[in-house]
Structure formats: C-alpha cells, structure tokens
Amino acid sequence: MGLTSLLDMELAVPAPTELEEFWLRRGMEVTAPGVLGTADLPSQLRLREGAYRHVAELRVACETEADLQAI
C-alpha cells in the first residue's frame, strides 16, 4: 500500500527561534520545548539548531510491516 501519512519532521536551522515565530504567526502553537503543532496533531514540527537549514528527520507511516520493507 505504501506510505499513508507524514507523522512529523525535524528541521535543523541556524536560528530556530526565528522559524518558530514564523510558524506561530501561521497558527501553530508550541506544544513542548522545540515542538510545534495544533490541537489535532500536537507534534508536527520539531526545531533544533544546526549549522545550515535542512530536514534532519522525517517520520512517515505505512499500514503494514511489509509496506515498510517494500519501501
């Protein structure tokens, strides 16, 4: 069946506070230190400091273990 959803992602950026402020202005809220989300999905975006902007981690879901192995 393949991937079914994007669970969350972690972004590494030089200035995580600035990026957090950007997302707060767009309706997300801080749900834990360095974690942004909404009432429906409290952990959608995790921010940490990094030397350059990149996706540090991406978590996805699939229906079965066999789907994961196929990917």
PyMOL Python script that loads the backbone (N, CA, C, O; Angstrom):
from pymol import cmd

cmd.read_pdbstr("""\
ATOM      1  N   MET A   1       0.825  -1.197   0.000  1.00  0.00           N
ATOM      2  CA  MET A   1       0.000   0.000   0.000  1.00  0.00           C
ATOM      3  C   MET A   1       0.860   1.249   0.000  1.00  0.00           C
ATOM      4  O   MET A   1       0.442   2.276  -0.534  1.00  0.00           O
ATOM      5  N   GLY A   2       2.054   1.191   0.585  1.00  0.00           N
ATOM      6  CA  GLY A   2       2.926   2.349   0.593  1.00  0.00           C
ATOM      7  C   GLY A   2       2.722   3.241   1.798  1.00  0.00           C
ATOM      8  O   GLY A   2       2.098   2.853   2.785  1.00  0.00           O
ATOM      9  N   LEU A   3       3.253   4.421   1.700  1.00  0.00           N
ATOM     10  CA  LEU A   3       3.155   5.389   2.801  1.00  0.00           C
ATOM     11  C   LEU A   3       1.727   5.897   2.935  1.00  0.00           C
ATOM     12  O   LEU A   3       1.041   6.115   1.937  1.00  0.00           O
ATOM     13  N   THR A   4       1.286   6.081   4.168  1.00  0.00           N
ATOM     14  CA  THR A   4      -0.073   6.560   4.404  1.00  0.00           C
ATOM     15  C   THR A   4      -0.142   7.957   4.992  1.00  0.00           C
ATOM     16  O   THR A   4      -1.148   8.646   4.826  1.00  0.00           O
ATOM     17  N   SER A   5       0.918   8.391   5.684  1.00  0.00           N
ATOM     18  CA  SER A   5       0.866   9.738   6.251  1.00  0.00           C
ATOM     19  C   SER A   5       2.261  10.215   6.653  1.00  0.00           C
ATOM     20  O   SER A   5       3.191   9.432   6.842  1.00  0.00           O
ATOM     21  N   LEU A   6       2.355  11.526   6.771  1.00  0.00           N
ATOM     22  CA  LEU A   6       3.545  12.177   7.309  1.00  0.00           C
ATOM     23  C   LEU A   6       3.272  12.423   8.785  1.00  0.00           C
ATOM     24  O   LEU A   6       2.361  13.176   9.131  1.00  0.00           O
ATOM     25  N   LEU A   7       4.050  11.797   9.654  1.00  0.00           N
ATOM     26  CA  LEU A   7       3.822  11.944  11.094  1.00  0.00           C
ATOM     27  C   LEU A   7       4.370  13.260  11.618  1.00  0.00           C
ATOM     28  O   LEU A   7       3.646  14.031  12.248  1.00  0.00           O
ATOM     29  N   ASP A   8       5.649  13.521  11.360  1.00  0.00           N
ATOM     30  CA  ASP A   8       6.248  14.794  11.745  1.00  0.00           C
ATOM     31  C   ASP A   8       7.624  14.907  11.106  1.00  0.00           C
ATOM     32  O   ASP A   8       8.121  13.963  10.492  1.00  0.00           O
ATOM     33  N   MET A   9       8.223  16.069  11.261  1.00  0.00           N
ATOM     34  CA  MET A   9       9.578  16.258  10.759  1.00  0.00           C
ATOM     35  C   MET A   9      10.355  17.150  11.700  1.00  0.00           C
ATOM     36  O   MET A   9       9.795  17.955  12.443  1.00  0.00           O
ATOM     37  N   GLU A  10      11.668  16.980  11.644  1.00  0.00           N
ATOM     38  CA  GLU A  10      12.573  17.801  12.439  1.00  0.00           C
ATOM     39  C   GLU A  10      13.413  18.627  11.481  1.00  0.00           C
ATOM     40  O   GLU A  10      14.045  18.092  10.569  1.00  0.00           O
ATOM     41  N   LEU A  11      13.414  19.930  11.695  1.00  0.00           N
ATOM     42  CA  LEU A  11      14.223  20.835  10.888  1.00  0.00           C
ATOM     43  C   LEU A  11      15.376  21.351  11.732  1.00  0.00           C
ATOM     44  O   LEU A  11      15.182  21.760  12.877  1.00  0.00           O
ATOM     45  N   ALA A  12      16.559  21.333  11.174  1.00  0.00           N
ATOM     46  CA  ALA A  12      17.724  21.947  11.804  1.00  0.00           C
ATOM     47  C   ALA A  12      17.968  23.264  11.072  1.00  0.00           C
ATOM     48  O   ALA A  12      18.085  23.289   9.847  1.00  0.00           O
ATOM     49  N   VAL A  13      18.044  24.341  11.821  1.00  0.00           N
ATOM     50  CA  VAL A  13      18.220  25.671  11.237  1.00  0.00           C
ATOM     51  C   VAL A  13      19.160  26.489  12.119  1.00  0.00           C
ATOM     52  O   VAL A  13      19.276  26.223  13.315  1.00  0.00           O
ATOM     53  N   PRO A  14      19.836  27.489  11.533  1.00  0.00           N
ATOM     54  CA  PRO A  14      20.731  28.319  12.341  1.00  0.00           C
ATOM     55  C   PRO A  14      20.013  29.124  13.432  1.00  0.00           C
ATOM     56  O   PRO A  14      20.592  29.380  14.488  1.00  0.00           O
ATOM     57  N   ALA A  15      18.769  29.520  13.190  1.00  0.00           N
ATOM     58  CA  ALA A  15      18.031  30.346  14.160  1.00  0.00           C
ATOM     59  C   ALA A  15      16.647  29.747  14.398  1.00  0.00           C
ATOM     60  O   ALA A  15      15.669  30.236  13.832  1.00  0.00           O
ATOM     61  N   PRO A  16      16.538  28.699  15.220  1.00  0.00           N
ATOM     62  CA  PRO A  16      15.242  28.044  15.419  1.00  0.00           C
ATOM     63  C   PRO A  16      14.167  28.967  16.002  1.00  0.00           C
ATOM     64  O   PRO A  16      12.987  28.795  15.699  1.00  0.00           O
ATOM     65  N   THR A  17      14.544  29.919  16.814  1.00  0.00           N
ATOM     66  CA  THR A  17      13.555  30.834  17.399  1.00  0.00           C
ATOM     67  C   THR A  17      12.859  31.645  16.313  1.00  0.00           C
ATOM     68  O   THR A  17      11.648  31.854  16.381  1.00  0.00           O
ATOM     69  N   GLU A  18      13.604  32.103  15.317  1.00  0.00           N
ATOM     70  CA  GLU A  18      13.005  32.864  14.221  1.00  0.00           C
ATOM     71  C   GLU A  18      12.025  32.012  13.428  1.00  0.00           C
ATOM     72  O   GLU A  18      10.952  32.488  13.057  1.00  0.00           O
ATOM     73  N   LEU A  19      12.381  30.758  13.163  1.00  0.00           N
ATOM     74  CA  LEU A  19      11.481  29.877  12.420  1.00  0.00           C
ATOM     75  C   LEU A  19      10.255  29.546  13.264  1.00  0.00           C
ATOM     76  O   LEU A  19       9.147  29.455  12.735  1.00  0.00           O
ATOM     77  N   GLU A  20      10.439  29.367  14.559  1.00  0.00           N
ATOM     78  CA  GLU A  20       9.306  29.118  15.451  1.00  0.00           C
ATOM     79  C   GLU A  20       8.330  30.290  15.400  1.00  0.00           C
ATOM     80  O   GLU A  20       7.119  30.081  15.326  1.00  0.00           O
ATOM     81  N   GLU A  21       8.839  31.509  15.438  1.00  0.00           N
ATOM     82  CA  GLU A  21       7.981  32.692  15.365  1.00  0.00           C
ATOM     83  C   GLU A  21       7.207  32.731  14.056  1.00  0.00           C
ATOM     84  O   GLU A  21       6.036  33.112  14.041  1.00  0.00           O
ATOM     85  N   PHE A  22       7.850  32.338  12.951  1.00  0.00           N
ATOM     86  CA  PHE A  22       7.187  32.275  11.644  1.00  0.00           C
ATOM     87  C   PHE A  22       5.967  31.360  11.717  1.00  0.00           C
ATOM     88  O   PHE A  22       4.884  31.736  11.268  1.00  0.00           O
ATOM     89  N   TRP A  23       6.134  30.167  12.276  1.00  0.00           N
ATOM     90  CA  TRP A  23       5.035  29.203  12.334  1.00  0.00           C
ATOM     91  C   TRP A  23       3.982  29.596  13.360  1.00  0.00           C
ATOM     92  O   TRP A  23       2.804  29.288  13.177  1.00  0.00           O
ATOM     93  N   LEU A  24       4.372  30.258  14.414  1.00  0.00           N
ATOM     94  CA  LEU A  24       3.385  30.739  15.390  1.00  0.00           C
ATOM     95  C   LEU A  24       2.452  31.757  14.747  1.00  0.00           C
ATOM     96  O   LEU A  24       1.252  31.757  15.021  1.00  0.00           O
ATOM     97  N   ARG A  25       2.986  32.615  13.901  1.00  0.00           N
ATOM     98  CA  ARG A  25       2.159  33.605  13.199  1.00  0.00           C
ATOM     99  C   ARG A  25       1.191  32.943  12.221  1.00  0.00           C
ATOM    100  O   ARG A  25       0.233  33.580  11.781  1.00  0.00           O
ATOM    101  N   ARG A  26       1.422  31.691  11.877  1.00  0.00           N
ATOM    102  CA  ARG A  26       0.580  30.978  10.927  1.00  0.00           C
ATOM    103  C   ARG A  26      -0.336  29.951  11.584  1.00  0.00           C
ATOM    104  O   ARG A  26      -0.890  29.078  10.916  1.00  0.00           O
ATOM    105  N   GLY A  27      -0.489  30.067  12.904  1.00  0.00           N
ATOM    106  CA  GLY A  27      -1.488  29.280  13.596  1.00  0.00           C
ATOM    107  C   GLY A  27      -1.005  28.059  14.353  1.00  0.00           C
ATOM    108  O   GLY A  27      -1.796  27.430  15.056  1.00  0.00           O
ATOM    109  N   MET A  28       0.262  27.704  14.236  1.00  0.00           N
ATOM    110  CA  MET A  28       0.759  26.586  15.031  1.00  0.00           C
ATOM    111  C   MET A  28       1.007  27.083  16.452  1.00  0.00           C
ATOM    112  O   MET A  28       1.069  28.289  16.692  1.00  0.00           O
ATOM    113  N   GLU A  29       1.147  26.163  17.376  1.00  0.00           N
ATOM    114  CA  GLU A  29       1.434  26.542  18.757  1.00  0.00           C
ATOM    115  C   GLU A  29       2.563  25.674  19.296  1.00  0.00           C
ATOM    116  O   GLU A  29       2.801  24.567  18.813  1.00  0.00           O
ATOM    117  N   VAL A  30       3.248  26.192  20.297  1.00  0.00           N
ATOM    118  CA  VAL A  30       4.310  25.425  20.951  1.00  0.00           C
ATOM    119  C   VAL A  30       3.632  24.421  21.875  1.00  0.00           C
ATOM    120  O   VAL A  30       2.877  24.802  22.770  1.00  0.00           O
ATOM    121  N   THR A  31       3.905  23.138  21.654  1.00  0.00           N
ATOM    122  CA  THR A  31       3.290  22.088  22.468  1.00  0.00           C
ATOM    123  C   THR A  31       4.286  21.462  23.444  1.00  0.00           C
ATOM    124  O   THR A  31       3.888  20.773  24.384  1.00  0.00           O
ATOM    125  N   ALA A  32       5.561  21.699  23.225  1.00  0.00           N
ATOM    126  CA  ALA A  32       6.648  21.263  24.108  1.00  0.00           C
ATOM    127  C   ALA A  32       7.872  22.067  23.674  1.00  0.00           C
ATOM    128  O   ALA A  32       7.849  22.662  22.597  1.00  0.00           O
ATOM    129  N   PRO A  33       8.914  22.105  24.453  1.00  0.00           N
ATOM    130  CA  PRO A  33      10.105  22.852  24.030  1.00  0.00           C
ATOM    131  C   PRO A  33      10.630  22.354  22.673  1.00  0.00           C
ATOM    132  O   PRO A  33      10.975  21.182  22.519  1.00  0.00           O
ATOM    133  N   GLY A  34      10.682  23.259  21.707  1.00  0.00           N
ATOM    134  CA  GLY A  34      11.175  22.922  20.374  1.00  0.00           C
ATOM    135  C   GLY A  34      10.201  22.151  19.504  1.00  0.00           C
ATOM    136  O   GLY A  34      10.573  21.673  18.432  1.00  0.00           O
ATOM    137  N   VAL A  35       8.949  22.021  19.954  1.00  0.00           N
ATOM    138  CA  VAL A  35       7.945  21.249  19.216  1.00  0.00           C
ATOM    139  C   VAL A  35       6.749  22.138  18.910  1.00  0.00           C
ATOM    140  O   VAL A  35       6.243  22.838  19.788  1.00  0.00           O
ATOM    141  N   LEU A  36       6.301  22.105  17.663  1.00  0.00           N
ATOM    142  CA  LEU A  36       5.135  22.868  17.233  1.00  0.00           C
ATOM    143  C   LEU A  36       4.071  21.926  16.728  1.00  0.00           C
ATOM    144  O   LEU A  36       4.376  20.858  16.197  1.00  0.00           O
ATOM    145  N   GLY A  37       2.819  22.320  16.893  1.00  0.00           N
ATOM    146  CA  GLY A  37       1.722  21.509  16.404  1.00  0.00           C
ATOM    147  C   GLY A  37       0.416  22.255  16.508  1.00  0.00           C
ATOM    148  O   GLY A  37       0.384  23.472  16.689  1.00  0.00           O
ATOM    149  N   THR A  38      -0.657  21.505  16.391  1.00  0.00           N
ATOM    150  CA  THR A  38      -2.009  22.038  16.506  1.00  0.00           C
ATOM    151  C   THR A  38      -2.756  21.187  17.522  1.00  0.00           C
ATOM    152  O   THR A  38      -2.212  20.211  18.041  1.00  0.00           O
ATOM    153  N   ALA A  39      -3.988  21.550  17.804  1.00  0.00           N
ATOM    154  CA  ALA A  39      -4.792  20.765  18.741  1.00  0.00           C
ATOM    155  C   ALA A  39      -4.981  19.343  18.230  1.00  0.00           C
ATOM    156  O   ALA A  39      -4.974  18.395  19.016  1.00  0.00           O
ATOM    157  N   ASP A  40      -5.151  19.186  16.925  1.00  0.00           N
ATOM    158  CA  ASP A  40      -5.355  17.854  16.337  1.00  0.00           C
ATOM    159  C   ASP A  40      -4.074  17.030  16.310  1.00  0.00           C
ATOM    160  O   ASP A  40      -4.100  15.827  16.571  1.00  0.00           O
ATOM    161  N   LEU A  41      -2.970  17.666  16.000  1.00  0.00           N
ATOM    162  CA  LEU A  41      -1.674  16.987  15.896  1.00  0.00           C
ATOM    163  C   LEU A  41      -0.633  17.793  16.661  1.00  0.00           C
ATOM    164  O   LEU A  41       0.003  18.672  16.081  1.00  0.00           O
ATOM    165  N   PRO A  42      -0.443  17.517  17.943  1.00  0.00           N
ATOM    166  CA  PRO A  42       0.435  18.345  18.768  1.00  0.00           C
ATOM    167  C   PRO A  42       1.920  18.269  18.418  1.00  0.00           C
ATOM    168  O   PRO A  42       2.678  19.159  18.803  1.00  0.00           O
ATOM    169  N   SER A  43       2.353  17.245  17.708  1.00  0.00           N
ATOM    170  CA  SER A  43       3.762  17.164  17.318  1.00  0.00           C
ATOM    171  C   SER A  43       3.871  17.020  15.807  1.00  0.00           C
ATOM    172  O   SER A  43       3.871  15.910  15.276  1.00  0.00           O
ATOM    173  N   GLN A  44       3.963  18.150  15.126  1.00  0.00           N
ATOM    174  CA  GLN A  44       4.088  18.137  13.672  1.00  0.00           C
ATOM    175  C   GLN A  44       5.472  18.563  13.216  1.00  0.00           C
ATOM    176  O   GLN A  44       5.988  18.073  12.211  1.00  0.00           O
ATOM    177  N   LEU A  45       6.060  19.471  13.960  1.00  0.00           N
ATOM    178  CA  LEU A  45       7.326  20.061  13.551  1.00  0.00           C
ATOM    179  C   LEU A  45       8.222  20.218  14.771  1.00  0.00           C
ATOM    180  O   LEU A  45       7.836  20.823  15.770  1.00  0.00           O
ATOM    181  N   ARG A  46       9.424  19.662  14.670  1.00  0.00           N
ATOM    182  CA  ARG A  46      10.409  19.808  15.731  1.00  0.00           C
ATOM    183  C   ARG A  46      11.554  20.654  15.182  1.00  0.00           C
ATOM    184  O   ARG A  46      12.014  20.439  14.061  1.00  0.00           O
ATOM    185  N   LEU A  47      12.004  21.609  15.977  1.00  0.00           N
ATOM    186  CA  LEU A  47      13.056  22.525  15.538  1.00  0.00           C
ATOM    187  C   LEU A  47      14.282  22.363  16.420  1.00  0.00           C
ATOM    188  O   LEU A  47      14.177  22.223  17.638  1.00  0.00           O
ATOM    189  N   ARG A  48      15.444  22.385  15.782  1.00  0.00           N
ATOM    190  CA  ARG A  48      16.689  22.364  16.556  1.00  0.00           C
ATOM    191  C   ARG A  48      17.718  23.211  15.822  1.00  0.00           C
ATOM    192  O   ARG A  48      17.591  23.480  14.628  1.00  0.00           O
ATOM    193  N   GLU A  49      18.731  23.620  16.556  1.00  0.00           N
ATOM    194  CA  GLU A  49      19.781  24.442  15.962  1.00  0.00           C
ATOM    195  C   GLU A  49      20.710  23.578  15.120  1.00  0.00           C
ATOM    196  O   GLU A  49      21.080  22.470  15.510  1.00  0.00           O
ATOM    197  N   GLY A  50      21.076  24.106  13.966  1.00  0.00           N
ATOM    198  CA  GLY A  50      22.015  23.426  13.079  1.00  0.00           C
ATOM    199  C   GLY A  50      22.811  24.454  12.297  1.00  0.00           C
ATOM    200  O   GLY A  50      22.406  25.612  12.198  1.00  0.00           O
ATOM    201  N   ALA A  51      23.922  24.047  11.750  1.00  0.00           N
ATOM    202  CA  ALA A  51      24.800  24.962  11.018  1.00  0.00           C
ATOM    203  C   ALA A  51      24.154  25.474   9.728  1.00  0.00           C
ATOM    204  O   ALA A  51      24.457  26.578   9.276  1.00  0.00           O
ATOM    205  N   TYR A  52      23.273  24.676   9.143  1.00  0.00           N
ATOM    206  CA  TYR A  52      22.574  25.080   7.917  1.00  0.00           C
ATOM    207  C   TYR A  52      21.164  24.495   7.963  1.00  0.00           C
ATOM    208  O   TYR A  52      20.896  23.563   8.721  1.00  0.00           O
ATOM    209  N   ARG A  53      20.267  25.047   7.149  1.00  0.00           N
ATOM    210  CA  ARG A  53      18.871  24.630   7.152  1.00  0.00           C
ATOM    211  C   ARG A  53      18.737  23.308   6.400  1.00  0.00           C
ATOM    212  O   ARG A  53      19.115  23.205   5.233  1.00  0.00           O
ATOM    213  N   HIS A  54      18.197  22.302   7.080  1.00  0.00           N
ATOM    214  CA  HIS A  54      17.948  21.010   6.426  1.00  0.00           C
ATOM    215  C   HIS A  54      16.928  20.191   7.218  1.00  0.00           C
ATOM    216  O   HIS A  54      16.701  20.431   8.404  1.00  0.00           O
ATOM    217  N   VAL A  55      16.326  19.230   6.543  1.00  0.00           N
ATOM    218  CA  VAL A  55      15.446  18.281   7.210  1.00  0.00           C
ATOM    219  C   VAL A  55      16.342  17.268   7.906  1.00  0.00           C
ATOM    220  O   VAL A  55      17.052  16.508   7.247  1.00  0.00           O
ATOM    221  N   ALA A  56      16.312  17.253   9.221  1.00  0.00           N
ATOM    222  CA  ALA A  56      17.168  16.356   9.996  1.00  0.00           C
ATOM    223  C   ALA A  56      16.521  14.988  10.166  1.00  0.00           C
ATOM    224  O   ALA A  56      17.214  13.973  10.228  1.00  0.00           O
ATOM    225  N   GLU A  57      15.198  14.961  10.241  1.00  0.00           N
ATOM    226  CA  GLU A  57      14.478  13.708  10.431  1.00  0.00           C
ATOM    227  C   GLU A  57      13.076  13.851   9.857  1.00  0.00           C
ATOM    228  O   GLU A  57      12.459  14.911   9.965  1.00  0.00           O
ATOM    229  N   LEU A  58      12.582  12.797   9.256  1.00  0.00           N
ATOM    230  CA  LEU A  58      11.237  12.775   8.686  1.00  0.00           C
ATOM    231  C   LEU A  58      10.605  11.460   9.094  1.00  0.00           C
ATOM    232  O   LEU A  58      11.149  10.392   8.810  1.00  0.00           O
ATOM    233  N   ARG A  59       9.461  11.528   9.759  1.00  0.00           N
ATOM    234  CA  ARG A  59       8.786  10.310  10.188  1.00  0.00           C
ATOM    235  C   ARG A  59       7.504  10.139   9.380  1.00  0.00           C
ATOM    236  O   ARG A  59       6.677  11.048   9.297  1.00  0.00           O
ATOM    237  N   VAL A  60       7.358   8.970   8.793  1.00  0.00           N
ATOM    238  CA  VAL A  60       6.195   8.657   7.973  1.00  0.00           C
ATOM    239  C   VAL A  60       5.546   7.383   8.503  1.00  0.00           C
ATOM    240  O   VAL A  60       6.147   6.649   9.287  1.00  0.00           O
ATOM    241  N   ALA A  61       4.320   7.129   8.072  1.00  0.00           N
ATOM    242  CA  ALA A  61       3.600   5.928   8.489  1.00  0.00           C
ATOM    243  C   ALA A  61       3.201   5.114   7.271  1.00  0.00           C
ATOM    244  O   ALA A  61       3.023   5.640   6.173  1.00  0.00           O
ATOM    245  N   CYS A  62       3.067   3.828   7.495  1.00  0.00           N
ATOM    246  CA  CYS A  62       2.545   2.931   6.479  1.00  0.00           C
ATOM    247  C   CYS A  62       1.633   1.925   7.173  1.00  0.00           C
ATOM    248  O   CYS A  62       1.629   1.833   8.400  1.00  0.00           O
ATOM    249  N   GLU A  63       0.869   1.177   6.401  1.00  0.00           N
ATOM    250  CA  GLU A  63      -0.125   0.289   7.002  1.00  0.00           C
ATOM    251  C   GLU A  63       0.460  -0.973   7.612  1.00  0.00           C
ATOM    252  O   GLU A  63       0.018  -1.405   8.676  1.00  0.00           O
ATOM    253  N   THR A  64       1.447  -1.573   6.955  1.00  0.00           N
ATOM    254  CA  THR A  64       1.950  -2.852   7.435  1.00  0.00           C
ATOM    255  C   THR A  64       3.470  -2.872   7.432  1.00  0.00           C
ATOM    256  O   THR A  64       4.112  -2.042   6.788  1.00  0.00           O
ATOM    257  N   GLU A  65       4.032  -3.813   8.147  1.00  0.00           N
ATOM    258  CA  GLU A  65       5.490  -4.017   8.150  1.00  0.00           C
ATOM    259  C   GLU A  65       5.981  -4.344   6.743  1.00  0.00           C
ATOM    260  O   GLU A  65       7.067  -3.918   6.350  1.00  0.00           O
ATOM    261  N   ALA A  66       5.194  -5.090   5.991  1.00  0.00           N
ATOM    262  CA  ALA A  66       5.572  -5.442   4.611  1.00  0.00           C
ATOM    263  C   ALA A  66       5.678  -4.192   3.746  1.00  0.00           C
ATOM    264  O   ALA A  66       6.559  -4.106   2.890  1.00  0.00           O
ATOM    265  N   ASP A  67       4.789  -3.223   3.960  1.00  0.00           N
ATOM    266  CA  ASP A  67       4.880  -1.957   3.223  1.00  0.00           C
ATOM    267  C   ASP A  67       6.183  -1.259   3.525  1.00  0.00           C
ATOM    268  O   ASP A  67       6.833  -0.732   2.622  1.00  0.00           O
ATOM    269  N   LEU A  68       6.575  -1.250   4.791  1.00  0.00           N
ATOM    270  CA  LEU A  68       7.810  -0.619   5.195  1.00  0.00           C
ATOM    271  C   LEU A  68       9.010  -1.316   4.539  1.00  0.00           C
ATOM    272  O   LEU A  68       9.926  -0.651   4.056  1.00  0.00           O
ATOM    273  N   GLN A  69       9.002  -2.619   4.524  1.00  0.00           N
ATOM    274  CA  GLN A  69      10.095  -3.366   3.890  1.00  0.00           C
ATOM    275  C   GLN A  69      10.143  -3.116   2.392  1.00  0.00           C
ATOM    276  O   GLN A  69      11.230  -3.052   1.817  1.00  0.00           O
ATOM    277  N   ALA A  70       8.994  -2.974   1.747  1.00  0.00           N
ATOM    278  CA  ALA A  70       8.936  -2.715   0.311  1.00  0.00           C
ATOM    279  C   ALA A  70       9.497  -1.350  -0.044  1.00  0.00           C
ATOM    280  O   ALA A  70      10.089  -1.165  -1.108  1.00  0.00           O
ATOM    281  N   ILE A  71       9.306  -0.402   0.852  1.00  0.00           N
ATOM    282  CA  ILE A  71       9.807   0.952   0.605  1.00  0.00           C
ATOM    283  C   ILE A  71      11.307   0.950   0.692  1.00  0.00           C
ATOM    284  O   ILE A  71      11.937   1.993   0.515  1.00  0.00           O
TER     285      ILE A  71
END
""", "prot")
cmd.dss("prot")
cmd.show_as("cartoon", "prot")
cmd.util.cbc("prot")
cmd.orient("prot")
